[in-house]
Amino acid sequence: MEQHYPVLPKMKRRWLVVYTRPRWEKKVDGLLKERGIESYCPVTTMERQWADRKKMVEFPLFNGYLFVNVNLKEELTVRETLGVLNFIYYQGKPAEVRESVINDIKHYLNVCPDLETVSIQSISVGQRLKIKDGMFLDHEGEVLQIQGKNIVMVLEHLDCALVTKVPVHNVALIN
């Protein structure tokens, strides 16, 4: 007599955002991978100067955050991993990130490995910024206005003021 076992539905995987201890992003990424969890800690490579040498160093693109592609059962494993503080929540549930967003981040880091994030809260009117990409690459200017995720800047160029709208991800703070 043949026995029939119930077929369990395949548990849906989804990308979630994990909040880590400060400066533990890459360590947590490694620990999760050791436990068989698909995780992604986007990193950017920048040159750092020490007194005696220069070195290329990898930094997490998002301080304190990384992404995991998990099913419901694996969420507990993530929570129990050393260095994980919690998931990021949106409307009472762990915040999900579309696969296309993860792929976009990977693509941008391939195209521009020294990419960095700038928080819109860290930019204010009157501040000087440098454009990182596009037609006005390496031009500096002053912030006139912030419109959502775009910045209206004045670029001093050839004895005239040129006003342009620049996406916030395309500027760097000038120290």
Backbone bond lengths (Angstrom), bond angles and torsions (degrees), N, CA, C in turn:
res aa  C-N    CA-C-N  psi(-1)  N-CA   C-N-CA  omega(-1)  CA-C   N-CA-C  phi
1 M - - - 1.440 - - 1.525 108.96 -
2 E 1.314 116.51 129.35 1.452 122.52 -175.81 1.529 110.00 -86.29
3 Q 1.342 115.54 131.59 1.465 119.69 178.76 1.522 109.39 -95.70
4 H 1.302 115.47 141.74 1.462 121.00 176.91 1.520 108.28 -111.83
5 Y 1.317 114.17 126.97 1.456 119.61 177.64 1.525 108.71 -103.31
6 P 1.309 115.95 144.99 1.475 117.41 179.54 1.536 109.72 -65.01
7 V 1.310 115.57 140.57 1.452 120.70 177.15 1.522 107.84 -87.47
8 L 1.307 115.12 119.78 1.455 119.52 179.66 1.527 109.30 -79.22
9 P 1.313 116.38 136.56 1.466 118.21 179.08 1.532 109.74 -67.37
10 K 1.314 115.74 144.33 1.461 120.41 178.01 1.525 107.86 -67.36
11 M 1.327 115.87 128.33 1.454 119.95 -178.00 1.526 109.74 -72.21
12 K 1.312 115.55 128.79 1.457 122.07 -177.09 1.535 110.67 -69.79
13 R 1.319 115.16 133.14 1.463 121.16 175.83 1.518 108.49 -94.55
14 R 1.316 115.42 146.40 1.451 120.69 176.65 1.519 109.48 -148.10
15 W 1.311 115.92 149.30 1.461 121.21 178.40 1.524 108.61 -82.54
16 L 1.326 115.49 125.49 1.462 122.14 178.07 1.528 108.87 -121.26
17 V 1.321 115.79 159.04 1.461 121.72 179.23 1.520 108.66 -100.86
18 V 1.329 115.57 128.66 1.466 121.93 -179.48 1.522 108.99 -108.10
19 Y 1.318 115.82 135.07 1.458 122.81 175.68 1.525 107.73 -97.54
20 T 1.343 117.11 125.47 1.465 121.20 -175.99 1.525 111.61 -112.37
21 R 1.311 114.22 169.29 1.465 119.35 171.32 1.520 108.26 -60.43
22 P 1.335 118.78 152.40 1.467 119.95 179.21 1.532 111.74 -56.51
23 R 1.325 116.02 133.27 1.467 125.24 177.57 1.530 113.31 61.97
24 W 1.332 117.72 26.78 1.472 122.84 177.92 1.527 111.92 -112.99
25 E 1.317 118.33 7.88 1.456 121.00 -173.53 1.530 112.42 -56.34
26 K 1.329 117.24 -52.17 1.473 120.47 -177.02 1.529 111.11 -69.46
27 K 1.316 117.65 -35.67 1.468 121.53 178.54 1.534 110.13 -64.67
28 V 1.343 116.61 -46.81 1.469 121.09 179.05 1.528 109.85 -62.77
29 D 1.334 117.66 -40.52 1.460 122.26 177.40 1.534 109.81 -55.66
30 G 1.325 117.09 -46.33 1.464 121.28 178.98 1.524 112.59 -65.19
31 L 1.326 116.66 -42.62 1.467 120.93 179.67 1.536 111.13 -63.71
32 L 1.322 116.99 -40.63 1.467 120.21 178.61 1.523 110.93 -65.08
33 K 1.317 116.87 -42.47 1.470 120.42 179.47 1.528 110.81 -63.78
34 E 1.342 117.16 -37.18 1.466 120.81 176.16 1.531 111.14 -61.10
35 R 1.340 116.70 -30.18 1.469 121.64 -179.37 1.528 111.97 -90.21
36 G 1.334 117.09 7.49 1.458 120.84 177.23 1.513 114.97 82.20
37 I 1.322 117.38 16.24 1.460 122.21 179.89 1.531 108.48 -95.31
38 E 1.329 116.95 132.14 1.462 120.53 175.81 1.527 108.30 -76.34
39 S 1.322 115.67 113.47 1.458 119.61 179.45 1.522 109.42 -129.43
40 Y 1.319 114.85 158.89 1.458 120.69 -178.71 1.518 108.76 -141.49
41 C 1.323 114.40 116.35 1.461 121.42 175.73 1.529 106.75 -113.53
42 P 1.346 117.50 96.47 1.458 118.68 -179.46 1.527 110.48 -64.03
43 V 1.329 115.92 130.94 1.465 120.34 -179.98 1.520 109.85 -123.56
44 T 1.308 114.96 151.52 1.450 122.89 176.19 1.527 107.81 -119.41
45 T 1.304 116.61 146.91 1.457 120.99 -177.81 1.518 109.34 -106.53
46 M 1.339 115.51 127.14 1.460 121.11 179.66 1.523 109.89 -133.88
47 E 1.314 114.57 150.35 1.459 119.65 176.84 1.523 108.89 -83.28
48 R 1.306 115.91 132.86 1.465 121.92 177.63 1.519 109.04 -119.86
49 Q 1.316 114.88 141.71 1.464 121.61 -177.47 1.523 109.18 -105.88
50 W 1.313 115.75 126.54 1.453 121.90 170.44 1.526 107.02 -109.07
51 A 1.300 117.15 173.45 1.468 120.47 -178.90 1.528 111.32 -58.90
52 D 1.328 117.49 -37.02 1.465 120.88 -173.90 1.532 115.04 -107.24
53 R 1.348 118.77 -7.54 1.463 119.26 -175.32 1.523 111.62 -164.99
54 K 1.342 113.81 167.05 1.456 121.86 171.68 1.520 107.32 -114.88
55 K 1.324 116.08 146.81 1.459 119.65 -178.44 1.522 109.13 -148.45
56 M 1.354 116.11 143.94 1.468 121.34 173.37 1.534 107.60 -82.97
57 V 1.325 116.11 126.35 1.462 121.78 -175.40 1.526 109.10 -126.15
58 E 1.337 116.35 139.83 1.462 121.68 176.60 1.525 109.92 -90.18
59 F 1.338 115.42 131.67 1.458 122.25 176.64 1.518 108.75 -124.91
60 P 1.344 118.05 143.56 1.461 119.71 175.28 1.532 109.68 -61.55
61 L 1.315 116.57 139.11 1.457 121.24 179.11 1.528 110.67 -67.67
62 F 1.328 116.91 -36.69 1.464 122.12 -179.93 1.532 108.14 -116.75
63 N 1.309 117.35 107.93 1.464 120.95 -179.13 1.522 111.04 -62.24
64 G 1.342 115.80 123.37 1.459 121.22 176.12 1.517 115.33 86.14
65 Y 1.344 117.64 2.83 1.459 119.76 -175.95 1.521 111.97 -133.86
66 L 1.327 115.35 151.53 1.458 122.76 168.51 1.522 107.30 -151.89
67 F 1.330 116.13 173.15 1.463 121.37 -175.38 1.522 109.94 -116.66
68 V 1.339 116.47 144.42 1.465 121.57 175.05 1.519 108.71 -129.63
69 N 1.335 115.23 142.83 1.468 121.32 176.61 1.524 106.39 -108.19
70 V 1.336 116.00 99.34 1.462 120.65 -170.49 1.527 111.68 -133.23
71 N 1.333 113.63 161.17 1.459 119.12 169.77 1.530 106.52 -100.19
72 L 1.319 115.97 177.43 1.465 121.59 -175.60 1.532 111.93 -56.86
73 K 1.329 115.81 -40.85 1.469 121.18 -178.00 1.542 111.55 -65.31
74 E 1.327 116.76 -37.54 1.467 120.69 -176.95 1.529 113.31 -76.47
75 E 1.328 117.16 -15.87 1.468 120.10 179.74 1.530 111.45 -57.82
76 L 1.324 117.54 -38.07 1.465 121.48 179.29 1.524 110.65 -64.21
77 T 1.334 116.82 -41.45 1.468 120.91 178.00 1.519 110.13 -59.98
78 V 1.331 116.70 -41.22 1.465 120.77 178.95 1.523 109.61 -62.92
79 R 1.327 116.93 -48.24 1.472 121.13 -178.48 1.533 112.52 -58.81
80 E 1.344 116.15 -33.67 1.462 120.86 -177.14 1.526 113.50 -83.99
81 T 1.322 117.52 -1.70 1.463 121.20 -177.77 1.524 110.56 -78.39
82 L 1.319 115.44 133.62 1.467 121.84 179.21 1.525 110.06 -55.71
83 G 1.320 116.99 131.01 1.462 121.92 178.34 1.515 113.93 96.72
84 V 1.338 117.66 -15.75 1.464 121.11 177.65 1.525 108.18 -83.58
85 L 1.333 116.37 125.78 1.461 119.91 177.32 1.528 110.84 -90.93
86 N 1.349 116.44 -44.04 1.463 120.05 178.80 1.522 109.05 -179.72
87 F 1.305 115.75 176.59 1.450 121.10 169.01 1.519 107.52 -84.95
88 I 1.313 117.12 157.71 1.456 121.61 171.81 1.523 105.91 -84.26
89 Y 1.322 116.29 132.61 1.454 121.38 -176.21 1.526 111.71 -107.28
90 Y 1.324 114.67 146.94 1.455 122.41 173.94 1.516 107.20 -137.55
91 Q 1.315 117.21 121.42 1.463 124.06 -177.83 1.525 112.20 53.28
92 G 1.329 115.85 43.39 1.455 121.45 174.20 1.514 116.30 81.09
93 K 1.342 118.02 0.56 1.466 121.44 179.16 1.520 109.11 -128.41
94 P 1.354 116.78 154.45 1.464 118.05 176.03 1.535 110.58 -54.73
95 A 1.331 115.60 132.12 1.470 121.12 -178.02 1.521 110.71 -67.52
96 E 1.330 115.76 126.72 1.464 121.65 178.94 1.527 109.84 -96.54
97 V 1.336 114.90 145.16 1.459 121.52 177.00 1.525 107.13 -119.04
98 R 1.329 116.26 131.58 1.464 119.66 179.39 1.525 110.37 -65.02
99 E 1.326 116.22 146.57 1.469 122.87 177.58 1.522 110.44 -55.65
100 S 1.332 117.14 -36.20 1.468 120.96 -179.20 1.532 111.43 -63.72
101 V 1.321 117.74 -32.98 1.465 121.10 178.25 1.534 109.81 -68.37
102 I 1.322 116.75 -43.00 1.469 121.24 177.32 1.530 109.23 -60.89
103 N 1.328 116.66 -44.40 1.469 120.68 178.82 1.522 111.54 -63.74
104 D 1.342 117.37 -37.78 1.471 120.69 177.14 1.523 111.05 -63.16
105 I 1.322 117.20 -43.25 1.469 120.85 179.06 1.523 109.44 -60.58
106 K 1.342 116.70 -46.38 1.470 120.45 178.85 1.527 110.69 -60.16
107 H 1.331 117.10 -42.78 1.462 121.33 179.78 1.531 110.73 -62.48
108 Y 1.325 117.17 -48.99 1.469 120.32 -178.61 1.523 111.62 -61.22
109 L 1.330 116.71 -37.88 1.469 119.22 178.85 1.532 111.35 -70.18
110 N 1.336 118.07 -30.93 1.463 120.74 174.62 1.521 110.94 -67.28
111 V 1.331 115.96 -44.04 1.456 121.44 -177.79 1.535 111.03 -72.46
112 C 1.310 116.52 -39.85 1.470 121.53 -175.19 1.533 109.15 -134.00
113 P 1.353 117.47 82.61 1.469 120.08 -173.64 1.531 114.88 -64.59
114 D 1.346 117.62 -16.23 1.464 119.08 179.15 1.528 111.70 -98.84
115 L 1.334 116.46 22.17 1.454 123.24 177.94 1.525 109.68 -56.73
116 E 1.325 116.23 144.98 1.462 119.48 174.03 1.515 109.25 -141.18
117 T 1.309 116.66 156.61 1.455 120.72 179.78 1.523 109.04 -97.37
118 V 1.313 114.94 146.74 1.461 121.64 176.45 1.517 106.44 -128.40
119 S 1.303 116.74 123.92 1.456 120.60 178.82 1.520 109.09 -75.89
120 I 1.319 116.20 132.95 1.467 120.59 179.46 1.531 110.15 -60.93
121 Q 1.343 117.34 -27.44 1.464 120.08 179.18 1.528 111.93 -69.49
122 S 1.342 117.01 -20.60 1.466 119.62 -178.39 1.527 112.00 -88.35
123 I 1.345 117.76 1.23 1.456 122.04 -179.38 1.523 108.69 -110.33
124 S 1.335 115.85 135.83 1.459 119.40 179.06 1.524 110.49 -137.38
125 V 1.315 116.26 158.46 1.458 122.84 178.74 1.527 108.73 -58.29
126 G 1.338 115.40 135.82 1.459 121.13 -179.65 1.515 113.84 94.82
127 Q 1.319 117.10 -15.58 1.462 121.65 -178.77 1.533 109.85 -74.00
128 R 1.328 116.91 150.89 1.465 121.90 177.53 1.525 109.56 -97.16
129 L 1.338 115.18 134.29 1.456 122.29 -179.05 1.522 109.83 -130.18
130 K 1.331 114.63 162.18 1.463 121.74 176.29 1.525 107.91 -120.27
131 I 1.329 117.15 134.61 1.461 121.66 -179.76 1.521 108.76 -82.84
132 K 1.348 116.21 132.32 1.467 122.26 -172.94 1.517 114.83 -96.36
133 D 1.347 118.26 -12.24 1.460 118.72 -174.62 1.516 109.91 -157.96
134 G 1.315 115.35 160.93 1.456 121.14 173.70 1.512 113.70 90.84
135 M 1.323 114.57 -162.30 1.454 122.57 -174.39 1.530 112.91 -59.76
136 F 1.318 117.92 -32.74 1.460 121.88 -177.86 1.530 112.71 -104.32
137 L 1.328 116.38 29.72 1.460 122.84 179.62 1.527 111.11 -48.04
138 D 1.328 115.81 130.83 1.468 124.99 176.84 1.530 114.72 68.73
139 H 1.330 118.61 6.55 1.460 119.77 174.22 1.525 108.66 -80.56
140 E 1.309 115.01 144.68 1.462 120.73 177.73 1.513 109.26 -106.42
141 G 1.317 115.11 152.90 1.448 118.96 178.52 1.508 111.93 -162.53
142 E 1.324 114.26 176.16 1.463 121.45 -178.27 1.519 109.68 -108.33
143 V 1.324 116.86 138.57 1.460 122.95 179.79 1.529 109.02 -73.81
144 L 1.342 114.90 122.01 1.467 120.61 175.61 1.515 111.28 -92.81
145 Q 1.363 114.83 -39.89 1.455 120.33 -172.50 1.524 109.50 -157.99
146 I 1.314 116.87 150.67 1.461 121.89 174.43 1.523 106.69 -114.28
147 Q 1.348 115.68 122.00 1.470 121.72 -178.52 1.525 108.22 -121.04
148 G 1.307 116.90 92.68 1.466 120.74 -178.16 1.513 110.19 63.81
149 K 1.344 116.58 -116.43 1.461 120.66 -179.88 1.526 111.77 -101.25
150 N 1.325 116.67 13.81 1.463 121.68 177.10 1.516 110.17 -115.96
151 I 1.318 114.68 152.58 1.450 121.47 179.87 1.521 107.34 -120.55
152 V 1.308 116.83 130.48 1.455 120.97 173.43 1.525 106.01 -93.15
153 M 1.344 114.96 121.92 1.472 120.73 -174.85 1.520 110.42 -124.10
154 V 1.322 116.01 153.09 1.461 122.51 169.64 1.517 106.38 -102.33
155 L 1.341 115.81 124.16 1.458 121.53 177.36 1.528 108.20 -107.37
156 E 1.333 116.81 122.32 1.453 119.99 177.00 1.521 106.58 -79.12
157 H 1.340 116.23 118.12 1.451 119.00 -171.86 1.527 109.77 -152.46
158 L 1.303 117.47 119.05 1.465 122.92 175.52 1.525 112.89 53.26
159 D 1.302 116.65 51.67 1.467 123.17 176.72 1.529 114.50 60.56
160 C 1.309 117.65 24.22 1.460 119.67 174.80 1.522 108.25 -144.54
161 A 1.320 116.75 160.98 1.464 120.91 177.19 1.522 107.98 -97.07
162 L 1.302 116.46 124.45 1.456 122.68 178.44 1.525 107.00 -109.88
163 V 1.302 117.03 122.81 1.465 120.92 -179.76 1.522 107.51 -99.93
164 T 1.334 117.08 130.25 1.459 121.29 -179.88 1.519 109.89 -138.67
165 K 1.322 115.46 154.79 1.464 121.61 176.45 1.527 106.92 -102.45
166 V 1.335 117.89 125.99 1.460 123.45 -174.83 1.527 109.03 -125.99
167 P 1.349 118.50 133.13 1.469 119.78 174.74 1.533 110.54 -62.36
168 V 1.313 117.42 142.22 1.464 121.75 -176.39 1.523 112.10 -58.72
169 H 1.335 118.40 -31.42 1.466 120.11 -178.99 1.522 111.81 -72.54
170 N 1.323 117.66 -5.73 1.446 122.22 -176.06 1.531 113.28 -106.52
171 V 1.323 117.35 16.28 1.462 120.96 178.87 1.520 110.81 -127.43
172 A 1.316 114.46 157.42 1.463 120.86 175.84 1.514 108.19 -128.43
173 L 1.310 115.86 143.64 1.454 120.32 176.46 1.519 109.52 -69.92
174 I 1.320 117.01 142.15 1.453 121.63 176.43 1.514 107.16 -96.56
175 N 1.341 115.80 124.35 1.475 119.87 -178.72 1.495 111.18 -80.73
